[in-house]
Amino acid sequence: MVFSDLDGLHSVSGDDLNADGNASTGVETSGADDSVTVDIAGPFVQLIFTFDNGESATNSGLFGVGNMTLDFTSNYNAEPDDDTINGGTGNDTIFAGRGNDSISGGTGSDSLDGQGGDDFINVGEGDTAVGGDGDDTFQLVELGETVGAGAGIFVRGDEGDETTGDVLNLGTLGNRNDIIYSNTNDALGGLSGTLVLDDGTLLTFENIEKIICFTPGTMIDTPFGTRAVETLKAGDLVITRDAGAQPLKWVGARTMPCTPDTAPILFEDGALEGQTAPLMVSPQHKMLISHFAAELLFGQDEVFCSAKHMLGPKVKRIARKMVTYVHIMFETHQVITANGVESESFHAGPEGMKALSDTSKQDLFKALPALKTDPYAHGRTAYPCLKSHETTLLMEEIAMAEQWRATQQNAA
């Protein structure tokens, strides 16, 4: 470990760094603007460097640390660790190595490389960030820095060892609908393009599978509280209506240009009973409707209705340029709670498979190999599914029932 540009009157203490337990009295540089090397036998769990002017005499001038370089002489990639690295101020270069790491460059024009593992990388103005292998998340952050006119941001996801793909989170710094795409074909490396952020910073990105905004995503009920759907991974427990907490078998996502057939359906506040927040789903996504009118009409008091068949005053098709759909699947089809309302998990039947990219299909086949040869291997849906005209009839009956109930309440 080399510290450079140290004032000759200051020292570096090794008391907490000696793996053999021997106390060090510290080392000093031989003069101003000199360097000192500290060898650490290791292993160590945490490395903290603190610079403090502990002199008794008063000295004029500036003091501080210029460059700090870590040189690992042994194979530090032998065992992957989950590291947390914060570069602080200055122009930093960070290579995180293997493991699921959390990286922040801080202020300045930083170069950040997650390398292996599923990494979380904070990216600010002037930064270049590369995810490396794994499912990485890039979070844009505003640090109030003035790096310089024309300082942009570059983000590259890379394609190795991916399961759900790389995520670019714009936060509140930009509008996804203003993105200019140079590639939207996942088979050719994911999403690439540019976006001018709200403060004028140019963002350039490559090989990204999902682009999301900071507004709360769909919140899914789990045994540990609600979680945003985009944070779930295979193996995570989710509460189901009929089978309790169940592990996810597969999680996938697809970002695509919006067409009249793929544009999302928005359930506004109050559209469904128990709803806690606006809910946006794909047109074919099914909602569980529990109402006595369903029993009267179809002999089943609980039925699935496709979102695209439920359009009305509080259920609308949303026009936008691009949309990302996140799919979560269990061993069998289940009912889950999303933003307070009951809806379906992903059903890997013939219709559901049409919504997946070729890459997602291959990933799904690894989780459920029988689907390769049997398109019905995932089984039946958890509840009966209504057709378009049946859903229209049910919605009309429910509306009349609600109107009658409101009339009775007003009369009372």
SULGI-V451486 format. One record per backbone hydrogen bond with DSSP energy under -0.5 kcal/mol. CO is the residue of the C=O (numbers start at 1). NH is the residue of the N-H. E is the energy in kcal/mol with one decimal. If there is no record, write none. Layout:
BEGIN
co->CO nh->NH e->E
co->CO nh->NH e->E
END
This chain:
BEGIN
co->1 nh->38 e->-3.0
co->2 nh->4 e->-0.5
co->2 nh->69 e->-1.9
co->3 nh->36 e->-2.4
co->4 nh->66 e->-1.5
co->6 nh->34 e->-1.7
co->7 nh->10 e->-1.8
co->10 nh->29 e->-0.9
co->12 nh->27 e->-2.2
co->14 nh->17 e->-1.6
co->14 nh->18 e->-1.1
co->17 nh->19 e->-0.7
co->18 nh->21 e->-1.3
co->27 nh->12 e->-2.6
co->31 nh->34 e->-0.9
co->34 nh->6 e->-2.5
co->36 nh->3 e->-2.8
co->39 nh->41 e->-0.5
co->46 nh->48 e->-0.5
co->48 nh->50 e->-0.5
co->50 nh->52 e->-0.5
co->52 nh->54 e->-1.5
co->57 nh->59 e->-0.5
co->67 nh->4 e->-1.9
co->69 nh->2 e->-1.8
co->69 nh->71 e->-0.5
co->70 nh->72 e->-0.6
co->71 nh->73 e->-0.8
co->74 nh->76 e->-1.5
co->75 nh->78 e->-1.5
co->81 nh->83 e->-0.9
co->83 nh->102 e->-3.1
co->85 nh->104 e->-2.5
co->90 nh->92 e->-0.9
co->92 nh->111 e->-3.1
co->94 nh->96 e->-0.5
co->94 nh->113 e->-2.3
co->98 nh->81 e->-0.7
co->99 nh->101 e->-1.1
co->101 nh->120 e->-3.0
co->102 nh->85 e->-2.8
co->103 nh->122 e->-2.9
co->104 nh->87 e->-3.3
co->108 nh->110 e->-1.0
co->110 nh->112 e->-0.5
co->110 nh->128 e->-2.7
co->111 nh->94 e->-2.9
co->112 nh->130 e->-2.7
co->113 nh->96 e->-2.7
co->117 nh->119 e->-1.0
co->119 nh->121 e->-0.5
co->119 nh->137 e->-2.8
co->120 nh->103 e->-2.8
co->121 nh->139 e->-2.7
co->122 nh->105 e->-0.8
co->123 nh->141 e->-2.5
co->124 nh->127 e->-1.9
co->127 nh->154 e->-2.2
co->128 nh->112 e->-3.1
co->129 nh->156 e->-2.3
co->130 nh->114 e->-2.8
co->134 nh->136 e->-1.0
co->136 nh->167 e->-2.9
co->137 nh->121 e->-3.0
co->137 nh->139 e->-0.6
co->138 nh->140 e->-0.6
co->138 nh->169 e->-3.3
co->139 nh->123 e->-2.8
co->141 nh->143 e->-0.6
co->148 nh->151 e->-2.1
co->152 nh->126 e->-1.2
co->153 nh->204 e->-2.8
co->154 nh->129 e->-2.9
co->155 nh->206 e->-1.9
co->156 nh->131 e->-2.6
co->159 nh->162 e->-0.7
co->160 nh->134 e->-3.1
co->166 nh->209 e->-1.5
co->166 nh->210 e->-2.3
co->167 nh->138 e->-3.2
co->167 nh->169 e->-0.6
co->168 nh->170 e->-0.7
co->168 nh->212 e->-2.1
co->169 nh->140 e->-2.4
co->170 nh->173 e->-1.9
co->171 nh->214 e->-1.2
co->173 nh->198 e->-2.9
co->174 nh->176 e->-0.6
co->175 nh->178 e->-2.1
co->176 nh->179 e->-1.5
co->179 nh->181 e->-0.7
co->180 nh->194 e->-2.2
co->183 nh->192 e->-2.1
co->184 nh->186 e->-0.8
co->185 nh->188 e->-1.6
co->185 nh->190 e->-0.9
co->186 nh->189 e->-1.6
co->191 nh->208 e->-2.2
co->192 nh->182 e->-2.4
co->192 nh->183 e->-1.7
co->193 nh->205 e->-2.5
co->194 nh->180 e->-2.8
co->195 nh->197 e->-0.7
co->195 nh->203 e->-3.1
co->197 nh->200 e->-2.2
co->201 nh->197 e->-3.2
co->201 nh->203 e->-0.6
co->202 nh->153 e->-2.5
co->202 nh->204 e->-0.5
co->203 nh->195 e->-2.3
co->204 nh->155 e->-2.5
co->205 nh->193 e->-2.2
co->206 nh->157 e->-2.6
co->208 nh->191 e->-3.9
co->210 nh->168 e->-2.8
co->212 nh->170 e->-2.3
co->218 nh->220 e->-0.6
co->218 nh->229 e->-2.7
co->219 nh->339 e->-2.7
co->220 nh->227 e->-2.2
co->221 nh->239 e->-1.8
co->222 nh->225 e->-1.8
co->225 nh->222 e->-1.1
co->225 nh->224 e->-0.5
co->227 nh->220 e->-3.3
co->228 nh->231 e->-2.1
co->229 nh->232 e->-1.3
co->233 nh->236 e->-2.3
co->236 nh->248 e->-2.2
co->238 nh->246 e->-2.7
co->239 nh->337 e->-0.5
co->240 nh->244 e->-0.8
co->244 nh->240 e->-2.2
co->246 nh->238 e->-2.4
co->248 nh->235 e->-2.2
co->250 nh->329 e->-2.9
co->252 nh->327 e->-3.6
co->254 nh->325 e->-2.5
co->256 nh->323 e->-2.2
co->259 nh->262 e->-0.8
co->259 nh->263 e->-2.1
co->264 nh->318 e->-2.7
co->265 nh->267 e->-0.5
co->265 nh->281 e->-2.3
co->266 nh->268 e->-0.8
co->266 nh->316 e->-2.3
co->267 nh->279 e->-2.3
co->268 nh->271 e->-2.3
co->272 nh->275 e->-1.8
co->279 nh->267 e->-3.5
co->281 nh->265 e->-2.9
co->282 nh->285 e->-1.4
co->283 nh->308 e->-2.6
co->285 nh->307 e->-2.7
co->286 nh->344 e->-2.2
co->287 nh->289 e->-0.6
co->287 nh->305 e->-2.3
co->288 nh->290 e->-0.6
co->289 nh->291 e->-0.6
co->289 nh->303 e->-2.1
co->291 nh->294 e->-1.1
co->291 nh->295 e->-1.0
co->292 nh->296 e->-2.1
co->293 nh->297 e->-2.2
co->294 nh->298 e->-3.0
co->294 nh->300 e->-1.0
co->295 nh->299 e->-1.5
co->301 nh->291 e->-1.8
co->303 nh->289 e->-3.2
co->304 nh->386 e->-2.7
co->305 nh->287 e->-2.8
co->306 nh->309 e->-1.5
co->307 nh->310 e->-1.8
co->312 nh->315 e->-0.9
co->314 nh->268 e->-2.7
co->315 nh->312 e->-2.5
co->316 nh->266 e->-3.6
co->318 nh->320 e->-0.5
co->321 nh->258 e->-2.6
co->323 nh->256 e->-2.5
co->325 nh->254 e->-2.1
co->327 nh->252 e->-2.6
co->328 nh->346 e->-3.2
co->329 nh->249 e->-2.7
co->329 nh->250 e->-1.7
co->334 nh->345 e->-2.2
co->335 nh->241 e->-2.6
co->336 nh->338 e->-0.6
co->336 nh->343 e->-2.6
co->337 nh->221 e->-2.0
co->338 nh->341 e->-1.9
co->339 nh->276 e->-2.9
co->339 nh->277 e->-0.8
co->341 nh->338 e->-3.1
co->342 nh->288 e->-2.0
co->343 nh->336 e->-2.9
co->346 nh->348 e->-0.6
co->347 nh->349 e->-1.7
co->349 nh->353 e->-2.4
co->350 nh->354 e->-0.7
co->351 nh->354 e->-0.8
co->352 nh->355 e->-1.4
co->353 nh->356 e->-1.4
co->357 nh->361 e->-2.3
co->358 nh->362 e->-2.1
co->359 nh->363 e->-1.8
co->360 nh->364 e->-2.5
co->361 nh->365 e->-2.4
co->362 nh->366 e->-1.0
co->363 nh->367 e->-1.0
co->364 nh->368 e->-2.4
co->368 nh->371 e->-2.0
co->369 nh->372 e->-1.9
co->370 nh->373 e->-0.9
co->370 nh->374 e->-2.2
co->374 nh->377 e->-1.8
co->376 nh->379 e->-1.7
co->378 nh->333 e->-0.5
co->384 nh->304 e->-3.2
co->384 nh->386 e->-0.5
co->387 nh->391 e->-2.5
co->388 nh->392 e->-2.3
co->389 nh->393 e->-2.0
co->390 nh->394 e->-2.4
co->391 nh->395 e->-2.8
co->392 nh->396 e->-1.9
co->393 nh->397 e->-2.2
co->394 nh->398 e->-2.6
co->395 nh->399 e->-2.2
co->396 nh->400 e->-2.2
co->397 nh->401 e->-2.2
co->398 nh->402 e->-2.5
co->399 nh->403 e->-2.2
co->400 nh->404 e->-2.4
co->401 nh->405 e->-2.2
co->402 nh->406 e->-2.3
co->403 nh->407 e->-2.1
co->404 nh->408 e->-2.2
co->405 nh->409 e->-2.1
co->406 nh->410 e->-2.2
co->407 nh->411 e->-2.1
co->408 nh->412 e->-1.7
END
